[in-house]
Amino acid sequence: MNVARLIYRSIATADVVSNTTLRELEGQAATANAKAGISGLLILSGNVFLQVLEGDAAAVTALFGRIATDKRHRQVELLTFDASVPRCFEDWHMRLVDLLDLPGDKRAYMASKYRVDNDCIVVPGDVCQACALLLDARHLCLSAPWNRPDSEPVSDQPAA
Ligand SMILES: Cc1cc2nc3c(=O)[nH]c(=O)nc-3n(C[C@H](O)[C@H](O)[C@H](O)COP(=O)(O)O)c2cc1C
C-alpha cells in the first residue's frame, strides 16, 4: 500500500540538543506516530535535524503542521512531499540517529559519501541527497548491534 512521504530539515534550538531531551522527544513521537500509523526517522547532525515521515497524507500533513511550529527548532524547511509512494522507512514509528554518536567506522563511511564541515556531516538541501542520507542512516541502524527495532511492526493503518 502506498503512503505519503514528507522530508524536512531544520535547525535545533540550543536547549534541545541534549541527549535526555532528544530521547524524550523520540519516545513521545514514537508513541504518537504509532497511534497515527506514521513511521519515520529523525537524523541529527550537529544542530541540524533531517526527518522523514511516512503514512496517511492527512495524518502526515497534520503532524508536520505541529512540528513546523515547535519551538524546539527553527528554519523548518520542507524538502519534499510525495502523496503516494511505497513505504521505505517502515522499521520504526520514530527513530532518532545522532550522527555524532555513530561508531567510528560508520562515521567514516558517512564522511566518505557526504560533505563534512567542522566534523559534522552536512545535511544536504537537495532532495535526492537528503533521501540518500536518510536511507544510509536507516541501513546503518539496521546493520548495527545497537539497533532497537520497534516491538510492534509498523502498520499502514492508524491504531484502533
Ligand atoms: C525535530 C522534531 C521532530 C518531531 N517529530 C515528531 C514526530 O515524529 N511525531 C510527533 O508526534 N511529534 C513530533 N515532534 C513533536 C511535535 O512538534 C509536537 O510537540 C507533538 O506532536 C505534540 O503536539 P501537541 O502538543 O500540539 O499535541 C517533533 C518535534 C521536533 C522538534
Backbone and ligand atoms as CSV (ligand in chain L), in Angstrom:
chain,resi,resn,atom,element,x,y,z
A,1,MET,N,N,0.842,-1.203,0.000
A,1,MET,CA,C,0.000,0.000,0.000
A,1,MET,C,C,0.880,1.258,0.000
A,2,ASN,N,N,0.529,2.213,-0.849
A,2,ASN,CA,C,1.310,3.447,-0.895
A,2,ASN,C,C,0.960,4.376,0.268
A,3,VAL,N,N,1.897,5.244,0.587
A,3,VAL,CA,C,1.694,6.214,1.671
A,3,VAL,C,C,2.218,7.566,1.194
A,4,ALA,N,N,1.971,8.596,1.995
A,4,ALA,CA,C,2.570,9.904,1.721
A,4,ALA,C,C,3.929,9.955,2.421
A,5,ARG,N,N,4.872,10.644,1.783
A,5,ARG,CA,C,6.203,10.811,2.402
A,5,ARG,C,C,6.573,12.285,2.438
A,6,LEU,N,N,6.990,12.747,3.600
A,6,LEU,CA,C,7.398,14.148,3.772
A,6,LEU,C,C,8.802,14.177,4.378
A,7,ILE,N,N,9.647,15.024,3.819
A,7,ILE,CA,C,11.002,15.180,4.355
A,7,ILE,C,C,11.262,16.678,4.579
A,8,TYR,N,N,11.778,17.018,5.757
A,8,TYR,CA,C,12.146,18.419,6.015
A,8,TYR,C,C,13.470,18.449,6.761
A,9,ARG,N,N,14.072,19.618,6.780
A,9,ARG,CA,C,15.237,19.816,7.654
A,9,ARG,C,C,15.016,21.089,8.458
A,10,SER,N,N,15.728,21.192,9.555
A,10,SER,CA,C,15.545,22.342,10.445
A,10,SER,C,C,16.788,22.483,11.328
A,11,ILE,N,N,16.814,23.565,12.078
A,11,ILE,CA,C,17.935,23.816,12.996
A,11,ILE,C,C,17.425,23.659,14.428
A,12,ALA,N,N,18.083,22.798,15.186
A,12,ALA,CA,C,17.678,22.592,16.582
A,12,ALA,C,C,18.001,23.828,17.400
A,13,THR,N,N,17.098,24.206,18.314
A,13,THR,CA,C,17.421,25.279,19.247
A,13,THR,C,C,18.352,24.699,20.312
A,14,ALA,N,N,19.168,25.542,20.885
A,14,ALA,CA,C,20.278,25.073,21.717
A,14,ALA,C,C,19.832,24.114,22.815
A,15,ASP,N,N,18.693,24.407,23.472
A,15,ASP,CA,C,18.332,23.603,24.643
A,15,ASP,C,C,17.816,22.208,24.298
A,16,VAL,N,N,17.547,21.937,23.017
A,16,VAL,CA,C,17.010,20.614,22.674
A,16,VAL,C,C,18.130,19.597,22.422
A,17,VAL,N,N,19.340,20.089,22.160
A,17,VAL,CA,C,20.384,19.168,21.731
A,17,VAL,C,C,21.067,18.467,22.923
A,18,SER,N,N,20.290,18.136,23.916
A,18,SER,CA,C,20.836,17.294,24.988
A,18,SER,C,C,20.258,15.902,24.782
A,19,ASN,N,N,21.050,14.917,25.142
A,19,ASN,CA,C,20.627,13.542,24.901
A,19,ASN,C,C,19.301,13.213,25.563
A,20,THR,N,N,19.119,13.699,26.798
A,20,THR,CA,C,17.896,13.364,27.531
A,20,THR,C,C,16.683,13.953,26.822
A,21,THR,N,N,16.774,15.239,26.472
A,21,THR,CA,C,15.644,15.892,25.806
A,21,THR,C,C,15.304,15.172,24.512
A,22,LEU,N,N,16.342,14.814,23.774
A,22,LEU,CA,C,16.106,14.180,22.482
A,22,LEU,C,C,15.499,12.793,22.646
A,23,ARG,N,N,15.954,12.037,23.636
A,23,ARG,CA,C,15.391,10.694,23.847
A,23,ARG,C,C,13.942,10.790,24.302
A,24,GLU,N,N,13.628,11.834,25.095
A,24,GLU,CA,C,12.228,12.041,25.499
A,24,GLU,C,C,11.372,12.332,24.278
A,25,LEU,N,N,11.895,13.211,23.439
A,25,LEU,CA,C,11.184,13.581,22.209
A,25,LEU,C,C,10.963,12.338,21.340
A,26,GLU,N,N,11.983,11.522,21.217
A,26,GLU,CA,C,11.894,10.313,20.389
A,26,GLU,C,C,10.806,9.374,20.926
A,27,GLY,N,N,10.797,9.182,22.252
A,27,GLY,CA,C,9.826,8.270,22.868
A,27,GLY,C,C,8.403,8.762,22.670
A,28,GLN,N,N,8.182,10.068,22.918
A,28,GLN,CA,C,6.832,10.627,22.776
A,28,GLN,C,C,6.388,10.565,21.325
A,29,ALA,N,N,7.304,10.889,20.418
A,29,ALA,CA,C,6.960,10.882,18.987
A,29,ALA,C,C,6.645,9.453,18.527
A,30,ALA,N,N,7.410,8.477,19.004
A,30,ALA,CA,C,7.174,7.087,18.581
A,30,ALA,C,C,5.785,6.631,19.016
A,31,THR,N,N,5.393,6.977,20.236
A,31,THR,CA,C,4.073,6.573,20.743
A,31,THR,C,C,2.965,7.228,19.911
A,32,ALA,N,N,3.112,8.547,19.685
A,32,ALA,CA,C,2.074,9.273,18.931
A,32,ALA,C,C,2.033,8.792,17.481
A,33,ASN,N,N,3.192,8.545,16.892
A,33,ASN,CA,C,3.221,8.120,15.492
A,33,ASN,C,C,2.620,6.730,15.326
A,34,ALA,N,N,2.838,5.860,16.320
A,34,ALA,CA,C,2.255,4.516,16.247
A,34,ALA,C,C,0.733,4.620,16.194
A,35,LYS,N,N,0.181,5.524,17.000
A,35,LYS,CA,C,-1.286,5.696,17.024
A,35,LYS,C,C,-1.800,6.189,15.682
A,36,ALA,N,N,-0.964,6.992,14.992
A,36,ALA,CA,C,-1.398,7.603,13.731
A,36,ALA,C,C,-0.978,6.788,12.503
A,37,GLY,N,N,-0.337,5.639,12.716
A,37,GLY,CA,C,0.109,4.820,11.571
A,37,GLY,C,C,1.268,5.457,10.810
A,38,ILE,N,N,2.033,6.308,11.506
A,38,ILE,CA,C,3.149,7.016,10.858
A,38,ILE,C,C,4.465,6.325,11.227
A,39,SER,N,N,5.348,6.206,10.252
A,39,SER,CA,C,6.689,5.706,10.533
A,39,SER,C,C,7.680,6.804,10.145
A,40,GLY,N,N,8.903,6.710,10.681
A,40,GLY,CA,C,9.843,7.773,10.339
A,40,GLY,C,C,11.200,7.610,10.953
A,41,LEU,N,N,12.051,8.511,10.544
A,41,LEU,CA,C,13.430,8.513,11.004
A,41,LEU,C,C,13.852,9.972,11.149
A,42,LEU,N,N,14.541,10.268,12.235
A,42,LEU,CA,C,14.988,11.638,12.504
A,42,LEU,C,C,16.498,11.606,12.699
A,43,ILE,N,N,17.187,12.349,11.850
A,43,ILE,CA,C,18.649,12.436,11.947
A,43,ILE,C,C,19.009,13.757,12.617
A,44,LEU,N,N,20.005,13.716,13.488
A,44,LEU,CA,C,20.593,14.952,14.000
A,44,LEU,C,C,22.062,14.952,13.617
A,45,SER,N,N,22.492,16.007,12.964
A,45,SER,CA,C,23.904,16.142,12.620
A,45,SER,C,C,24.362,17.515,13.091
A,46,GLY,N,N,25.148,17.551,14.161
A,46,GLY,CA,C,25.452,18.849,14.773
A,46,GLY,C,C,24.164,19.391,15.345
A,47,ASN,N,N,23.724,20.554,14.828
A,47,ASN,CA,C,22.447,21.097,15.307
A,47,ASN,C,C,21.384,21.088,14.202
A,48,VAL,N,N,21.583,20.246,13.192
A,48,VAL,CA,C,20.627,20.201,12.085
A,48,VAL,C,C,19.828,18.897,12.133
A,49,PHE,N,N,18.491,19.051,12.082
A,49,PHE,CA,C,17.602,17.895,12.004
A,49,PHE,C,C,17.263,17.612,10.546
A,50,LEU,N,N,17.101,16.318,10.237
A,50,LEU,CA,C,16.533,15.903,8.949
A,50,LEU,C,C,15.563,14.784,9.303
A,51,GLN,N,N,14.288,14.967,8.947
A,51,GLN,CA,C,13.287,13.971,9.333
A,51,GLN,C,C,12.473,13.538,8.128
A,52,VAL,N,N,12.186,12.226,8.082
A,52,VAL,CA,C,11.245,11.692,7.103
A,52,VAL,C,C,10.057,11.146,7.869
A,53,LEU,N,N,8.862,11.421,7.343
A,53,LEU,CA,C,7.620,10.923,7.931
A,53,LEU,C,C,6.827,10.243,6.830
A,54,GLU,N,N,6.324,9.053,7.095
A,54,GLU,CA,C,5.527,8.333,6.104
A,54,GLU,C,C,4.222,7.853,6.743
A,55,GLY,N,N,3.135,7.960,5.983
A,55,GLY,CA,C,1.848,7.489,6.496
A,55,GLY,C,C,0.716,8.099,5.684
A,56,ASP,N,N,-0.473,8.040,6.270
A,56,ASP,CA,C,-1.641,8.635,5.645
A,56,ASP,C,C,-1.383,10.136,5.396
A,57,ALA,N,N,-1.765,10.620,4.197
A,57,ALA,CA,C,-1.417,12.000,3.808
A,57,ALA,C,C,-1.951,13.020,4.805
A,58,ALA,N,N,-3.201,12.834,5.254
A,58,ALA,CA,C,-3.790,13.813,6.174
A,58,ALA,C,C,-3.054,13.763,7.520
A,59,ALA,N,N,-2.707,12.565,7.958
A,59,ALA,CA,C,-2.021,12.425,9.256
A,59,ALA,C,C,-0.616,13.037,9.196
A,60,VAL,N,N,0.083,12.785,8.089
A,60,VAL,CA,C,1.444,13.322,7.936
A,60,VAL,C,C,1.398,14.850,7.855
A,61,THR,N,N,0.429,15.372,7.100
A,61,THR,CA,C,0.315,16.831,6.947
A,61,THR,C,C,-0.011,17.490,8.290
A,62,ALA,N,N,-0.924,16.867,9.036
A,62,ALA,CA,C,-1.316,17.434,10.339
A,62,ALA,C,C,-0.110,17.418,11.285
A,63,LEU,N,N,0.627,16.323,11.265
A,63,LEU,CA,C,1.806,16.241,12.145
A,63,LEU,C,C,2.832,17.299,11.754
A,64,PHE,N,N,3.054,17.458,10.465
A,64,PHE,CA,C,4.053,18.452,10.040
A,64,PHE,C,C,3.619,19.859,10.468
A,65,GLY,N,N,2.309,20.099,10.441
A,65,GLY,CA,C,1.803,21.401,10.911
A,65,GLY,C,C,2.216,21.656,12.351
A,66,ARG,N,N,2.155,20.615,13.194
A,66,ARG,CA,C,2.543,20.778,14.601
A,66,ARG,C,C,4.061,20.917,14.719
A,67,ILE,N,N,4.764,20.066,13.983
A,67,ILE,CA,C,6.235,20.088,14.060
A,67,ILE,C,C,6.773,21.457,13.620
A,68,ALA,N,N,6.179,22.004,12.556
A,68,ALA,CA,C,6.704,23.251,11.970
A,68,ALA,C,C,6.633,24.416,12.951
A,69,THR,N,N,5.690,24.342,13.906
A,69,THR,CA,C,5.553,25.464,14.858
A,69,THR,C,C,6.189,25.137,16.210
A,70,ASP,N,N,6.874,24.006,16.293
A,70,ASP,CA,C,7.508,23.591,17.554
A,70,ASP,C,C,8.720,24.491,17.829
A,71,LYS,N,N,8.772,25.030,19.035
A,71,LYS,CA,C,9.844,25.993,19.375
A,71,LYS,C,C,11.204,25.306,19.595
A,72,ARG,N,N,11.226,23.977,19.567
A,72,ARG,CA,C,12.497,23.292,19.791
A,72,ARG,C,C,13.390,23.296,18.557
A,73,HIS,N,N,12.888,23.821,17.466
A,73,HIS,CA,C,13.729,24.018,16.293
A,73,HIS,C,C,13.225,25.212,15.505
A,74,ARG,N,N,14.025,25.632,14.522
A,74,ARG,CA,C,13.674,26.819,13.731
A,74,ARG,C,C,14.096,26.580,12.280
A,75,GLN,N,N,13.745,27.539,11.428
A,75,GLN,CA,C,14.069,27.438,9.992
A,75,GLN,C,C,13.645,26.089,9.422
A,76,VAL,N,N,12.423,25.686,9.712
A,76,VAL,CA,C,11.914,24.401,9.217
A,76,VAL,C,C,11.681,24.527,7.704
A,77,GLU,N,N,12.373,23.688,6.967
A,77,GLU,CA,C,12.361,23.795,5.503
A,77,GLU,C,C,11.844,22.489,4.897
A,78,LEU,N,N,10.669,22.567,4.280
A,78,LEU,CA,C,10.093,21.375,3.641
A,78,LEU,C,C,10.913,21.047,2.391
A,79,LEU,N,N,11.454,19.849,2.328
A,79,LEU,CA,C,12.259,19.467,1.157
A,79,LEU,C,C,11.418,18.751,0.115
A,80,THR,N,N,10.505,17.899,0.567
A,80,THR,CA,C,9.652,17.203,-0.401
A,80,THR,C,C,8.419,16.630,0.266
A,81,PHE,N,N,7.319,16.585,-0.510
A,81,PHE,CA,C,6.106,15.880,-0.084
A,81,PHE,C,C,5.623,15.070,-1.276
A,82,ASP,N,N,5.574,13.743,-1.115
A,82,ASP,CA,C,5.052,12.867,-2.161
A,82,ASP,C,C,3.768,12.250,-1.647
A,83,ALA,N,N,2.701,12.398,-2.420
A,83,ALA,CA,C,1.391,11.971,-1.917
A,83,ALA,C,C,1.223,10.461,-1.920
A,84,SER,N,N,1.900,9.761,-2.832
A,84,SER,CA,C,1.656,8.319,-2.947
A,84,SER,C,C,2.915,7.592,-3.413
A,85,VAL,N,N,3.617,7.030,-2.457
A,85,VAL,CA,C,4.866,6.297,-2.746
A,85,VAL,C,C,4.892,5.036,-1.867
A,86,PRO,N,N,5.676,4.033,-2.269
A,86,PRO,CA,C,5.804,2.866,-1.398
A,86,PRO,C,C,6.508,3.263,-0.094
A,87,ARG,N,N,6.080,2.647,1.012
A,87,ARG,CA,C,6.715,2.967,2.296
A,87,ARG,C,C,8.144,2.416,2.309
A,88,CYS,N,N,9.128,3.282,2.545
A,88,CYS,CA,C,10.549,2.863,2.572
A,88,CYS,C,C,11.111,2.857,3.980
A,89,PHE,N,N,10.517,3.663,4.875
A,89,PHE,CA,C,11.057,3.791,6.230
A,89,PHE,C,C,10.069,3.164,7.208
A,90,GLU,N,N,9.884,1.842,7.042
A,90,GLU,CA,C,8.845,1.163,7.796
A,90,GLU,C,C,9.351,0.545,9.101
A,91,ASP,N,N,10.650,0.741,9.396
A,91,ASP,CA,C,11.258,-0.005,10.503
A,91,ASP,C,C,10.905,0.539,11.884
A,92,TRP,N,N,10.668,1.851,11.956
A,92,TRP,CA,C,10.399,2.455,13.272
A,92,TRP,C,C,9.287,3.485,13.143
A,93,HIS,N,N,8.470,3.570,14.199
A,93,HIS,CA,C,7.497,4.673,14.219
A,93,HIS,C,C,8.251,5.985,14.355
A,94,MET,N,N,9.280,5.976,15.154
A,94,MET,CA,C,10.225,7.090,15.160
A,94,MET,C,C,11.551,6.582,15.707
A,95,ARG,N,N,12.601,6.958,15.039
A,95,ARG,CA,C,13.933,6.572,15.477
A,95,ARG,C,C,14.830,7.783,15.302
A,96,LEU,N,N,15.551,8.121,16.358
A,96,LEU,CA,C,16.480,9.244,16.287
A,96,LEU,C,C,17.893,8.711,16.108
A,97,VAL,N,N,18.597,9.220,15.124
A,97,VAL,CA,C,20.003,8.856,14.920
A,97,VAL,C,C,20.836,10.122,15.007
A,98,ASP,N,N,21.677,10.199,16.033
A,98,ASP,CA,C,22.603,11.318,16.143
A,98,ASP,C,C,23.884,10.897,15.429
A,99,LEU,N,N,24.189,11.536,14.316
A,99,LEU,CA,C,25.339,11.099,13.507
A,99,LEU,C,C,26.656,11.240,14.269
A,100,LEU,N,N,26.686,12.147,15.261
A,100,LEU,CA,C,27.919,12.286,16.055
A,100,LEU,C,C,28.125,11.087,16.980
A,101,ASP,N,N,27.060,10.340,17.241
A,101,ASP,CA,C,27.157,9.171,18.137
A,101,ASP,C,C,27.485,7.877,17.393
A,102,LEU,N,N,27.585,7.955,16.066
A,102,LEU,CA,C,27.853,6.722,15.313
A,102,LEU,C,C,29.241,6.177,15.667
A,103,PRO,N,N,29.410,4.858,15.689
A,103,PRO,CA,C,30.742,4.296,15.875
A,103,PRO,C,C,31.679,4.767,14.756
A,104,GLY,N,N,32.979,4.785,15.053
A,104,GLY,CA,C,33.972,5.373,14.146
A,104,GLY,C,C,33.901,4.888,12.712
A,105,ASP,N,N,33.763,3.577,12.497
A,105,ASP,CA,C,33.766,3.062,11.126
A,105,ASP,C,C,32.534,3.546,10.361
A,106,LYS,N,N,31.428,3.668,11.090
A,106,LYS,CA,C,30.197,4.101,10.415
A,106,LYS,C,C,30.238,5.601,10.118
A,107,ARG,N,N,30.850,6.364,11.009
A,107,ARG,CA,C,31.026,7.806,10.740
A,107,ARG,C,C,31.954,7.997,9.545
A,108,ALA,N,N,32.989,7.167,9.482
A,108,ALA,CA,C,33.949,7.287,8.373
A,108,ALA,C,C,33.238,6.970,7.054
A,109,TYR,N,N,32.362,5.985,7.078
A,109,TYR,CA,C,31.592,5.633,5.871
A,109,TYR,C,C,30.743,6.829,5.422
A,110,MET,N,N,30.040,7.439,6.385
A,110,MET,CA,C,29.194,8.590,6.042
A,110,MET,C,C,30.059,9.752,5.540
A,111,ALA,N,N,31.199,9.954,6.204
A,111,ALA,CA,C,32.069,11.076,5.833
A,111,ALA,C,C,32.655,10.892,4.436
A,112,SER,N,N,32.757,9.619,4.005
A,112,SER,CA,C,33.289,9.382,2.666
A,112,SER,C,C,32.239,9.680,1.583
A,113,LYS,N,N,30.973,9.705,1.985
A,113,LYS,CA,C,29.903,9.901,0.992
A,113,LYS,C,C,29.324,11.306,0.976
A,114,TYR,N,N,29.415,11.999,2.149
A,114,TYR,CA,C,28.749,13.296,2.264
A,114,TYR,C,C,29.763,14.354,2.684
A,115,ARG,N,N,29.380,15.616,2.430
A,115,ARG,CA,C,30.279,16.717,2.775
A,115,ARG,C,C,30.385,16.839,4.296
A,116,VAL,N,N,31.578,17.122,4.767
A,116,VAL,CA,C,31.795,17.263,6.214
A,116,VAL,C,C,32.279,18.677,6.485
A,117,ASP,N,N,31.700,19.293,7.525
A,117,ASP,CA,C,32.132,20.631,7.910
A,117,ASP,C,C,32.232,20.660,9.433
A,118,ASN,N,N,33.368,21.072,9.957
A,118,ASN,CA,C,33.544,21.106,11.423
A,118,ASN,C,C,33.242,19.766,12.067
A,119,ASP,N,N,33.677,18.697,11.439
A,119,ASP,CA,C,33.477,17.332,11.970
A,119,ASP,C,C,32.047,16.823,11.869
A,120,CYS,N,N,31.152,17.620,11.268
A,120,CYS,CA,C,29.752,17.189,11.154
A,120,CYS,C,C,29.419,16.896,9.695
A,121,ILE,N,N,28.636,15.838,9.471
A,121,ILE,CA,C,28.101,15.589,8.131
A,121,ILE,C,C,27.147,16.733,7.805
A,122,VAL,N,N,27.326,17.360,6.652
A,122,VAL,CA,C,26.438,18.457,6.262
A,122,VAL,C,C,25.138,17.855,5.722
A,123,VAL,N,N,24.019,18.241,6.327
A,123,VAL,CA,C,22.719,17.720,5.881
A,123,VAL,C,C,22.364,18.409,4.563
A,124,PRO,N,N,22.225,17.629,3.477
A,124,PRO,CA,C,22.027,18.249,2.160
A,124,PRO,C,C,20.633,18.880,2.026
A,125,GLY,N,N,20.548,19.958,1.271
A,125,GLY,CA,C,19.256,20.572,0.965
A,125,GLY,C,C,18.648,19.960,-0.284
A,126,ASP,N,N,19.464,19.269,-1.052
A,126,ASP,CA,C,18.992,18.599,-2.258
A,126,ASP,C,C,18.175,17.360,-1.859
A,127,VAL,N,N,16.997,17.212,-2.475
A,127,VAL,CA,C,16.074,16.142,-2.048
A,127,VAL,C,C,16.688,14.751,-2.213
A,128,CYS,N,N,17.319,14.508,-3.371
A,128,CYS,CA,C,17.873,13.168,-3.618
A,128,CYS,C,C,18.983,12.851,-2.620
A,129,GLN,N,N,19.839,13.841,-2.362
A,129,GLN,CA,C,20.933,13.640,-1.410
A,129,GLN,C,C,20.407,13.451,0.008
A,130,ALA,N,N,19.379,14.219,0.354
A,130,ALA,CA,C,18.791,14.102,1.694
A,130,ALA,C,C,18.184,12.710,1.866
A,131,CYS,N,N,17.500,12.256,0.817
A,131,CYS,CA,C,16.891,10.921,0.858
A,131,CYS,C,C,17.979,9.853,0.980
A,132,ALA,N,N,19.072,10.041,0.252
A,132,ALA,CA,C,20.177,9.076,0.308
A,132,ALA,C,C,20.760,9.023,1.718
A,133,LEU,N,N,20.899,10.192,2.356
A,133,LEU,CA,C,21.440,10.238,3.723
A,133,LEU,C,C,20.509,9.498,4.686
A,134,LEU,N,N,19.207,9.699,4.521
A,134,LEU,CA,C,18.243,9.004,5.380
A,134,LEU,C,C,18.307,7.493,5.160
A,135,LEU,N,N,18.416,7.092,3.902
A,135,LEU,CA,C,18.487,5.646,3.605
A,135,LEU,C,C,19.779,5.043,4.148
A,136,ASP,N,N,20.876,5.793,4.058
A,136,ASP,CA,C,22.146,5.304,4.622
A,136,ASP,C,C,22.038,5.160,6.135
A,137,ALA,N,N,21.423,6.166,6.779
A,137,ALA,CA,C,21.274,6.117,8.242
A,137,ALA,C,C,20.398,4.917,8.624
A,138,ARG,N,N,19.346,4.692,7.844
A,138,ARG,CA,C,18.468,3.536,8.110
A,138,ARG,C,C,19.280,2.243,8.012
A,139,HIS,N,N,20.054,2.156,6.947
A,139,HIS,CA,C,20.845,0.941,6.717
A,139,HIS,C,C,21.844,0.719,7.864
A,140,LEU,N,N,22.505,1.804,8.289
A,140,LEU,CA,C,23.476,1.677,9.387
A,140,LEU,C,C,22.792,1.215,10.670
A,141,CYS,N,N,21.617,1.769,10.939
A,141,CYS,CA,C,20.880,1.369,12.158
A,141,CYS,C,C,20.496,-0.099,12.090
A,142,LEU,N,N,20.030,-0.524,10.936
A,142,LEU,CA,C,19.558,-1.909,10.815
A,142,LEU,C,C,20.708,-2.902,10.894
A,143,SER,N,N,21.895,-2.472,10.470
A,143,SER,CA,C,23.023,-3.412,10.449
A,143,SER,C,C,23.838,-3.348,11.741
A,144,ALA,N,N,23.442,-2.446,12.670
A,144,ALA,CA,C,24.255,-2.251,13.867
A,144,ALA,C,C,23.761,-3.108,15.020
A,145,PRO,N,N,24.673,-3.538,15.855
A,145,PRO,CA,C,24.271,-4.341,17.007
A,145,PRO,C,C,23.446,-3.552,18.008
A,146,TRP,N,N,23.584,-2.191,17.982
A,146,TRP,CA,C,22.807,-1.372,18.923
A,146,TRP,C,C,21.421,-1.025,18.357
A,147,ASN,N,N,21.054,-1.723,17.275
A,147,ASN,CA,C,19.738,-1.493,16.700
A,147,ASN,C,C,18.642,-1.842,17.696
A,148,ARG,N,N,17.626,-0.960,17.767
A,148,ARG,CA,C,16.484,-1.241,18.631
A,148,ARG,C,C,15.222,-1.207,17.780
A,149,PRO,N,N,14.830,-2.335,17.162
A,149,PRO,CA,C,13.639,-2.301,16.327
A,149,PRO,C,C,12.389,-2.087,17.166
A,150,ASP,N,N,11.372,-1.474,16.563
A,150,ASP,CA,C,10.091,-1.349,17.263
A,150,ASP,C,C,9.601,-2.739,17.626
A,151,SER,N,N,9.034,-2.862,18.801
A,151,SER,CA,C,8.499,-4.169,19.171
A,151,SER,C,C,7.247,-4.489,18.340
A,152,GLU,N,N,6.489,-3.452,18.004
A,152,GLU,CA,C,5.312,-3.650,17.164
A,152,GLU,C,C,5.674,-3.280,15.731
A,153,PRO,N,N,5.368,-4.157,14.741
A,153,PRO,CA,C,5.655,-3.773,13.362
A,153,PRO,C,C,4.816,-2.572,12.946
A,154,VAL,N,N,5.396,-1.731,12.078
A,154,VAL,CA,C,4.675,-0.551,11.615
A,154,VAL,C,C,3.533,-0.984,10.713
A,155,SER,N,N,2.346,-0.445,10.988
A,155,SER,CA,C,1.170,-0.790,10.198
A,155,SER,C,C,0.777,0.398,9.346
A,156,ASP,N,N,0.139,0.143,8.211
A,156,ASP,CA,C,-0.346,1.243,7.369
A,156,ASP,C,C,-1.569,1.902,7.971
A,157,GLN,N,N,-2.197,1.232,8.893
A,157,GLN,CA,C,-3.440,1.743,9.487
A,157,GLN,C,C,-3.158,2.376,10.840
A,158,PRO,N,N,-3.829,3.500,11.149
A,158,PRO,CA,C,-3.707,4.044,12.498
A,158,PRO,C,C,-4.209,3.025,13.514
A,159,ALA,N,N,-3.678,3.075,14.744
A,159,ALA,CA,C,-4.126,2.135,15.782
A,159,ALA,C,C,-5.601,2.387,16.077
A,160,ALA,N,N,-6.347,1.323,16.409
A,160,ALA,CA,C,-7.792,1.474,16.683
A,160,ALA,C,C,-7.994,2.239,17.971
L,1,LIG,C1,C,12.643,17.784,15.380
L,1,LIG,C2,C,11.288,17.391,15.895
L,1,LIG,C3,C,10.686,16.237,15.449
L,1,LIG,C4,C,9.439,15.837,15.934
L,1,LIG,N1,N,8.861,14.689,15.454
L,1,LIG,C5,C,7.655,14.313,15.915
L,1,LIG,C6,C,7.035,13.127,15.439
L,1,LIG,O1,O,7.565,12.382,14.600
L,1,LIG,N2,N,5.824,12.805,15.950
L,1,LIG,C7,C,5.187,13.566,16.903
L,1,LIG,O2,O,4.077,13.218,17.330
L,1,LIG,N3,N,5.763,14.696,17.364
L,1,LIG,C8,C,6.965,15.072,16.901
L,1,LIG,N4,N,7.545,16.226,17.386
L,1,LIG,C9,C,6.836,16.980,18.424
L,1,LIG,C10,C,5.773,17.870,17.806
L,1,LIG,O3,O,6.356,19.067,17.338
L,1,LIG,C11,C,4.668,18.218,18.858
L,1,LIG,O4,O,5.285,18.699,20.025
L,1,LIG,C12,C,3.851,16.983,19.193
L,1,LIG,O5,O,3.269,16.464,18.014
L,1,LIG,C13,C,2.717,17.301,20.203
L,1,LIG,O6,O,1.921,18.310,19.681
L,1,LIG,P1,P,0.679,18.875,20.508
L,1,LIG,O7,O,1.237,19.296,21.840
L,1,LIG,O8,O,0.162,20.033,19.689
L,1,LIG,O9,O,-0.283,17.740,20.620
L,1,LIG,C14,C,8.774,16.641,16.911
L,1,LIG,C15,C,9.393,17.822,17.358
L,1,LIG,C16,C,10.641,18.198,16.866
L,1,LIG,C17,C,11.278,19.459,17.373
